[in-house]
């Protein structure tokens, strides 16, 4: 049960009477006189004012004056008065530590009376102290560079699992480490004999610096994966990772094998763009009766925008719209002097890709493109008296697979 105000004030009066008997401030604890008499005089004036305020029950005003007096002149009697003031305020942990220091100082100064009085106060406060225990499990302490703090003060590893007396009120326990997400918790400590235990968790890895989502898992620079544990992720030297993919597959719209190369750039936000060039490895042919045939070789260029996002630790997906431009080059054989001709086709569609990281600089990518190209968006091939030949496909589909290399300049 907390002490009533009248009982606490009575205790303060008894303590102050004891302080009078113990010769007030006494000598400085370290035995060193002040170089400036003004500091000593000011310390004495603050001590007397603080003592008077404490006698009147105004500990909130008394404690700062006593603390400043102690700073100017480290007299043991001032420290004893400050301990009484903090006890009156309910700051039992601070008072307990100050009484304990008075015990040590009084023993050095040969003041047995003061030592015994402070020792009695220490024993009286011990069962009333509230404590905070900060536990750091082995898995959490194994994180390199771990720093644990209580109220902004760094704690030594040896203090783990030790019940430390603390003053009542709000406290903050925090933990941090290089390359890890910081952690903190706030708690409220009770006035008397409150026992609180806080366990520091294993800190989670910090997200990579390149971007929160996107192509980063499979296209990250080797410096980001090769760093030692506890180091932060290294930022790329360029504005965003650049990748080059070499693909082999099939152009379903032309029923032909195809080879392709794609150059892409991904911003840290996860948005990116790319340019893919494809060459159809087989020629499309059309027989014109028995007189000859027409052969077309096709080249395609696709410009795309996409959103990249993570689907796992080693898998990255992307999807977005694209614009197709295809060039068909036609040659005729066995049809007299029919000249070569070219036609262009435009199309709009969607593209997507899935990357599986194999190493920090290379991944395996699967690419799919599907474009719609209406007939009136394409040119024509015509043979005299035969009309249009090798009509363009309505849908242009490209499926490819191959390695993707990270070029993080």
HELIX and SHEET records of a PDB file:
HELIX    1   1 UNK A    5  UNK A   21  1                                  17    
HELIX    2   2 UNK A   37  UNK A   55  1                                  19    
HELIX    3   3 UNK A   59  UNK A   72  1                                  14    
HELIX    4   4 UNK A   76  UNK A   89  1                                  14    
HELIX    5   5 UNK A   92  UNK A  109  1                                  18    
HELIX    6   6 UNK A  112  UNK A  126  1                                  15    
HELIX    7   7 UNK A  138  UNK A  141  1                                   4    
HELIX    8   8 UNK A  157  UNK A  159  5                                   3    
HELIX    9   9 UNK A  216  UNK A  219  1                                   4    
HELIX   10  10 UNK A  222  UNK A  226  1                                   5    
HELIX   11  11 UNK A  252  UNK A  254  5                                   3    
HELIX   12  12 UNK A  375  UNK A  377  5                                   3    
SHEET    1   A 3 UNK A 163  UNK A 165  0                                        
SHEET    2   A 3 UNK A 131  UNK A 136 -1                                        
SHEET    3   A 3 UNK A 195  UNK A 200  1                                        
SHEET    1   B 4 UNK A 153  UNK A 154  0                                        
SHEET    2   B 4 UNK A 147  UNK A 150 -1                                        
SHEET    3   B 4 UNK A 169  UNK A 176 -1                                        
SHEET    4   B 4 UNK A 183  UNK A 189 -1                                        
SHEET    1   C 9 UNK A 284  UNK A 288  0                                        
SHEET    2   C 9 UNK A 292  UNK A 310 -1                                        
SHEET    3   C 9 UNK A 271  UNK A 280 -1                                        
SHEET    4   C 9 UNK A 256  UNK A 266 -1                                        
SHEET    5   C 9 UNK A 241  UNK A 251 -1                                        
SHEET    6   C 9 UNK A 395  UNK A 407 -1                                        
SHEET    7   C 9 UNK A 362  UNK A 372 -1                                        
SHEET    8   C 9 UNK A 341  UNK A 357 -1                                        
SHEET    9   C 9 UNK A 315  UNK A 333 -1                                        
SHEET    1   D 2 UNK A 381  UNK A 383  0                                        
SHEET    2   D 2 UNK A 387  UNK A 389 -1                                        
END                                                                             
